[in-house]
Amino acid sequence: MAYRKRVFLNPISLGTPSFIQAVADTSDEGTYTLGNYTLIIGDCHRNIMLEFCLANATQRKRSLEKIDRLLRVVNEFRDAVHAEAELIDKENKRAQ
């Protein structure tokens, strides 16, 4: 099953093109191992492209560990940013 998605992270009206794009080719029922599995994150003028190779058992294991680790850190970062934003809001309300 192929997967392709591109989502803008900022409203387009801001003029700062921040996006995430994911591409996962189909393996054709597991018979094709050389597909394209990439995650592209863009912010203003900077882009990062992460590749996840599934060509052999070792690379599949490493790629699955890589995406799981990435998601764990992103989720922890999200929680930290939310917590700090709440503290800042609370302090701003207190200072008013």
C-alpha positions as CSV (number, residue, x, y, z in Angstrom):
1,M,0.0,0.0,0.0
2,A,1.6,3.3,-1.1
3,Y,1.4,6.4,1.1
4,R,2.0,10.0,0.0
5,K,1.1,13.0,2.1
6,R,2.2,16.6,2.3
7,V,0.9,18.9,5.0
8,F,1.7,22.6,5.6
9,L,2.6,23.3,9.2
10,N,2.0,27.0,9.0
11,P,-0.9,28.7,7.4
12,I,0.1,29.5,3.8
13,S,-1.0,33.1,4.3
14,L,2.0,33.6,6.5
15,G,4.4,33.3,3.6
16,T,6.7,30.9,5.5
17,P,6.5,27.6,3.8
18,S,6.8,25.1,6.7
19,F,5.7,21.6,5.7
20,I,6.1,17.8,6.2
21,Q,6.0,15.4,3.3
22,A,6.0,11.6,3.6
23,V,6.5,9.1,0.8
24,A,6.2,5.3,1.2
25,D,6.1,3.3,-2.0
26,T,4.3,0.0,-2.2
27,S,6.3,-3.2,-1.7
28,D,3.8,-4.9,-4.1
29,E,2.7,-7.4,-1.5
30,G,6.3,-7.7,-0.1
31,T,8.0,-8.5,-3.4
32,Y,9.6,-5.2,-4.1
33,T,12.2,-4.0,-1.4
34,L,13.8,-1.1,-3.2
35,G,11.0,1.4,-2.8
36,N,11.3,5.1,-1.8
37,Y,10.6,5.6,1.9
38,T,11.4,9.2,2.8
39,L,10.3,11.9,5.2
40,I,10.9,15.5,4.3
41,I,10.6,18.4,6.8
42,G,10.8,21.9,5.5
43,D,10.9,25.2,7.4
44,C,11.4,28.5,5.6
45,H,14.6,27.9,3.5
46,R,15.8,24.7,5.3
47,N,14.8,21.2,4.4
48,I,15.8,17.9,5.9
49,M,15.2,14.5,4.2
50,L,15.3,11.3,6.2
51,E,15.5,8.0,4.3
52,F,14.2,4.7,5.6
53,C,15.6,1.8,3.6
54,L,13.8,-1.5,3.6
55,A,16.0,-3.4,1.2
56,N,17.2,-6.1,3.6
57,A,16.4,-7.3,7.1
58,T,19.1,-5.3,8.8
59,Q,18.1,-2.1,7.1
60,R,14.5,-2.7,7.8
61,K,15.3,-3.1,11.5
62,R,17.4,0.0,11.6
63,S,14.7,2.0,9.7
64,L,11.9,0.9,12.0
65,E,14.1,1.8,15.1
66,K,14.9,5.2,13.5
67,I,11.3,6.2,12.9
68,D,10.2,5.0,16.3
69,R,13.0,7.0,18.0
70,L,12.1,10.0,15.9
71,L,8.5,9.8,17.0
72,R,9.4,9.4,20.6
73,V,11.6,12.5,20.6
74,V,9.1,14.5,18.7
75,N,6.3,13.6,21.1
76,E,8.4,14.4,24.1
77,F,9.4,17.7,22.5
78,R,5.7,18.5,21.9
79,D,4.9,17.8,25.5
80,A,7.7,20.1,26.7
81,V,6.7,22.9,24.4
82,H,3.0,22.7,25.5
83,A,4.2,22.7,29.2
84,E,6.4,25.8,28.7
85,A,3.6,27.6,26.7
86,E,1.2,27.0,29.6
87,L,3.8,28.3,32.1
88,I,4.4,31.4,30.0
89,D,0.6,32.0,29.6
90,K,0.1,31.6,33.4
91,E,2.9,34.0,34.2
92,N,1.6,36.6,31.7
93,K,-1.9,36.4,33.3
94,R,-0.3,36.8,36.7
95,A,1.7,39.8,35.6
96,Q,-1.3,41.7,34.2
